[in-house]
Amino acid sequence: MTISIARSHRIYSMQAVESAQERARALKSPELEAFYDDMLELGAERFVTTPSNTGALDPLYEDCPNFSEVLDDLKRYLGLAIAGGASFNLMPVLLLGDPGVGKTHFGKRLAAVLGTEFEFISMNALSAGFVITGSSSTWKGAKCGKVAERLVRGKFANPVVLLDEVEKASGSTQSDPMAALYQLLEPETSRAFHDEFIDVDLDASQVFWVLTANSLEGIPSALLSRMAVYDVPAPTTEQAAVIAQRVYAALLRELKLKQIDENLSENVLDKLAEVSPREMRKALLDGLGHAVAAGRDRLVPEDVRVKSDPARRRIGF
């Protein structure tokens, strides 16, 4: 049996918040004063979770079989953390792979098994760094960034924060969305992360960073040096069958379709091998709709209507 062991970790100074609140009153900023009220009411302590044993990661081998290389490393690092009684904290992870291989799903499931929270930030066409770092309180409509929002209003100091499609981030020279990552992805400097809106240093050193990209093009080498990079392959035919069966079982539970056979036939699985994990849920949902409409208690290949991707078939998926 695996449980998550939690300890307390201070992410900001209450005295610093009180001082900042006094400055906010002078600026006559009710939004900022209200945020400081929340910080004082919630207190500075948040939980840091560590699974009690490395078996916590075992379900991910079945749920995300094409991520075994990443999981093997995470399991070793988790073993070191448990042996030393330390928190499970390692360098940021960059998942490199084609769209639809399950990178975002992996991040969500990782947060679940670690017993912490999950924050998704899309870097695609991100036009300004303030989405991550917050905007100056002197600006109209100013607010804190997503990192500060998660740390202050969340329950954990070690949420899994996933930055999606990081290679597609864009911005001006005055507001580079990549700029904040140089501080946030470095353990020493992330202990004093400065959000522009709240003007109080936050300890973001416990955040578990997962970045995703379709290619390395556009990612500065200095940023890559701060991350462990993993090539995530498309699932093999056998792995795709495991994923499809898992998605199908979850759909049956969600829709409460107890009358439908819970096992997919080999012919149906062969057809689902033509689509990515991202597309499987829709294909199965549509297929269930056809089966129920036809009065059947199981899916047949004709129910699963997918568009074959010849390029994907050539690589065995």
C-alpha positions in Angstrom: 0.0 0.0 0.0 1.3 3.4 -0.9 0.4 6.7 0.8 1.8 10.2 0.3 3.7 11.5 3.3 3.3 15.3 3.7 5.5 17.8 5.5 5.1 21.5 5.9 7.1 24.0 3.9 7.0 27.8 4.1 6.7 29.5 0.8 6.7 33.2 1.9 7.3 35.5 4.8 4.3 36.7 6.7 6.2 39.8 7.7 7.0 40.6 4.1 3.3 40.3 3.2 2.4 42.7 6.0 4.9 45.2 4.8 3.8 44.8 1.2 0.2 45.3 2.3 1.1 48.7 3.9 2.6 49.8 0.6 -0.6 48.6 -1.2 -2.7 50.9 1.0 -0.5 53.8 0.0 -1.0 52.9 -3.6 -4.8 52.6 -3.0 -5.0 49.2 -4.7 -8.0 47.3 -3.4 -7.3 44.3 -5.6 -3.7 44.0 -4.2 -4.8 44.5 -0.6 -7.4 41.8 -1.0 -4.8 39.4 -2.3 -2.5 40.2 0.7 -5.5 39.5 3.0 -5.8 36.1 1.4 -2.1 35.4 1.9 -2.3 36.4 5.6 -5.5 34.4 6.1 -4.1 31.3 4.4 -0.7 31.5 6.1 2.7 30.8 4.6 2.8 27.0 5.1 2.0 24.5 2.4 2.3 20.8 2.1 5.2 19.0 0.3 4.2 15.4 -0.5 6.4 12.3 -1.1 5.0 8.8 -1.8 5.9 6.3 1.0 7.4 3.9 -1.5 8.4 3.6 -5.2 5.4 1.5 -6.0 3.4 4.7 -6.2 4.7 5.0 -9.8 3.8 1.5 -10.8 0.3 2.3 -12.1 1.8 4.8 -14.6 3.7 2.0 -16.3 0.4 0.5 -17.4 -1.4 3.8 -17.9 1.4 5.5 -19.9 3.5 2.5 -21.2 5.4 4.6 -23.7 6.9 6.7 -20.8 8.8 3.9 -19.3 12.2 5.6 -19.7 11.0 8.7 -17.8 9.4 6.5 -15.2 12.5 4.4 -14.7 14.5 7.5 -13.8 11.7 9.0 -11.6 11.5 5.7 -9.7 15.2 5.8 -8.9 15.1 9.4 -7.8 12.1 8.7 -5.6 14.0 5.8 -4.0 16.8 8.2 -3.2 14.4 10.7 -1.7 12.7 8.0 0.5 16.1 6.6 1.6 17.3 10.0 2.7 14.0 11.2 4.1 14.1 14.2 1.7 11.4 15.6 -0.5 11.0 14.2 -4.0 12.5 17.0 -6.0 14.6 16.7 -9.2 15.5 18.8 -12.2 12.7 19.8 -14.6 11.6 17.3 -17.2 11.2 18.0 -20.9 9.0 15.5 -22.7 9.8 15.7 -26.4 7.4 13.9 -28.8 4.8 14.2 -31.5 1.3 15.7 -30.7 -1.0 13.2 -29.1 1.4 10.7 -27.6 0.0 11.5 -24.1 2.4 14.1 -22.6 -0.3 16.1 -20.8 -2.1 13.0 -19.6 1.2 11.8 -18.1 1.7 15.1 -16.2 -1.8 14.8 -14.8 -1.4 11.2 -13.7 2.0 12.0 -12.2 0.5 14.7 -10.0 -2.2 12.3 -8.9 0.2 9.5 -7.8 2.4 12.1 -6.0 -0.7 13.2 -4.1 -0.3 16.9 -5.2 -2.0 19.4 -7.4 -1.7 20.0 -11.2 -1.4 23.3 -13.1 -1.5 23.4 -16.9 0.0 26.4 -18.7 -0.2 26.6 -22.5 2.9 28.2 -23.9 1.5 28.2 -27.5 1.2 31.8 -28.6 1.8 33.0 -25.1 2.2 36.7 -25.8 3.7 37.9 -22.6 5.7 36.7 -19.6 3.2 38.1 -17.1 1.0 35.0 -17.5 3.8 33.2 -15.6 5.3 36.1 -13.6 2.3 38.4 -13.0 1.9 42.0 -14.1 2.8 45.2 -12.3 0.1 46.3 -9.8 0.3 49.8 -11.4 -1.2 48.4 -14.6 -4.9 48.4 -15.2 -6.4 44.9 -14.7 -3.2 43.7 -13.2 -3.1 40.2 -11.5 -0.6 37.7 -10.3 0.8 35.0 -12.5 -0.2 31.4 -12.6 2.8 30.2 -10.5 2.0 32.6 -7.7 -1.7 31.8 -7.9 -1.1 28.1 -7.5 1.4 28.4 -4.7 -0.6 31.0 -2.7 -4.2 29.7 -3.2 -3.3 26.0 -3.5 -2.6 23.5 -0.7 0.8 22.3 -1.9 4.3 23.8 -2.3 5.2 21.0 -4.8 2.5 21.1 -7.5 3.2 19.6 -10.9 3.3 22.5 -13.2 3.1 21.5 -16.9 4.3 24.0 -19.5 2.8 22.8 -22.8 4.4 23.3 -26.2 7.2 25.4 -24.7 8.9 25.7 -28.1 6.0 27.8 -29.4 6.2 30.5 -26.8 6.4 34.0 -28.3 6.8 37.5 -26.9 8.3 40.9 -27.3 11.8 41.8 -26.2 10.2 43.6 -23.2 8.1 40.6 -22.2 9.8 37.3 -23.0 7.7 34.4 -21.7 10.9 32.3 -21.5 12.8 34.8 -19.3 11.1 33.7 -16.1 12.0 30.1 -16.7 15.7 30.8 -16.3 15.0 31.6 -12.6 12.2 29.1 -12.0 13.9 26.1 -13.4 17.0 26.7 -11.2 16.7 25.4 -7.6 18.8 28.1 -6.0 17.2 31.1 -7.7 13.6 29.7 -7.6 13.7 29.9 -3.8 13.1 33.7 -4.2 10.7 33.9 -7.1 9.4 37.4 -7.5 5.9 37.8 -8.9 5.5 41.3 -10.3 1.9 41.7 -9.0 2.3 40.7 -5.3 5.9 42.0 -4.9 6.7 39.3 -2.3 9.3 36.6 -2.8 7.9 33.1 -3.1 9.7 29.8 -2.6 9.0 27.9 -5.8 11.9 25.5 -5.3 9.6 22.5 -4.6 7.6 22.9 -7.8 7.8 19.8 -10.0 8.2 21.1 -13.5 7.1 19.2 -16.6 7.6 20.8 -20.0 6.4 19.5 -23.3 7.6 20.1 -26.8 7.1 18.7 -30.3 10.7 19.6 -31.2 13.8 21.3 -29.7 13.7 24.1 -32.3 13.2 27.4 -30.7 14.2 26.3 -27.2 17.4 28.1 -26.1 20.4 25.9 -25.2 20.8 27.6 -21.8 17.2 26.6 -21.0 17.8 23.0 -22.2 20.7 22.7 -19.9 18.4 23.1 -16.9 16.2 20.2 -17.9 16.3 16.4 -18.3 15.2 15.8 -21.9 13.3 12.6 -22.8 12.2 11.5 -26.3 8.7 10.0 -25.9 7.9 7.6 -28.6 4.5 6.8 -30.0 3.1 3.7 -28.3 3.7 0.4 -30.0 0.8 -1.6 -31.3 0.8 -3.6 -28.0 1.0 -0.5 -25.9 -1.7 1.2 -27.9 -4.0 -1.8 -27.1 -3.3 -1.4 -23.3 -4.0 2.4 -23.5 -7.2 1.8 -25.5 -8.5 -0.7 -23.0 -7.8 1.7 -20.2 -9.6 4.6 -21.9 -12.5 2.3 -22.7 -12.9 1.1 -19.2 -12.8 4.7 -17.9 -15.5 5.7 -20.4 -17.8 2.8 -19.3 -17.4 3.9 -15.7 -18.0 7.5 -16.5 -21.1 6.8 -18.6 -22.4 4.0 -16.2 -22.8 1.6 -19.1 -22.8 -1.6 -17.1 -24.7 -3.4 -19.9 -21.7 -3.0 -22.3 -19.0 -5.7 -22.5 -15.9 -4.2 -20.8 -13.4 -6.0 -23.1 -12.5 -4.8 -26.5 -12.1 -7.4 -29.2 -8.8 -7.8 -31.1 -10.4 -6.4 -34.3 -11.4 -3.2 -32.5 -8.0 -2.9 -30.9 -6.4 -3.3 -34.3 -8.5 -0.4 -35.6 -7.7 1.8 -32.6 -3.9 1.3 -33.2 -4.4 3.7 -36.1 -5.0 6.7 -33.8 -3.0 8.6 -31.1 -3.9 8.2 -27.4 -5.3 11.7 -27.6 -7.8 10.7 -30.3 -8.7 7.3 -28.7 -11.3 8.7 -26.3 -13.3 10.4 -29.0 -13.1 7.4 -31.2 -14.3 5.1 -28.4 -17.0 7.6 -27.3 -18.4 7.8 -30.9 -18.1 4.0 -31.1 -20.2 3.5 -28.0 -22.8 5.8 -29.4 -23.1 3.7 -32.5 -23.2 0.4 -30.5 -25.9 1.6 -28.1 -28.0 3.0 -31.0 -27.8 -0.3 -32.7 -28.8 -2.2 -29.5 -25.5 -4.0 -29.2 -23.8 -4.9 -25.9 -20.3 -4.7 -27.3 -18.3 -2.7 -29.8 -17.6 -4.1 -33.3 -15.0 -2.7 -35.7 -17.7 -0.9 -37.7 -18.5 1.2 -34.7 -15.0 2.6 -34.5 -14.8 5.1 -37.4 -11.2 6.5 -37.5 -9.1 8.1 -40.2 -6.0 6.1 -40.8 -2.7 7.9 -40.7 -0.4 6.1 -43.1 2.7 7.7 -41.7 1.9 6.5 -38.2 1.2 3.0 -39.5 4.7 2.8 -41.0 6.2 3.3 -37.5 4.1 0.6 -36.0 1.3 2.6 -34.4 
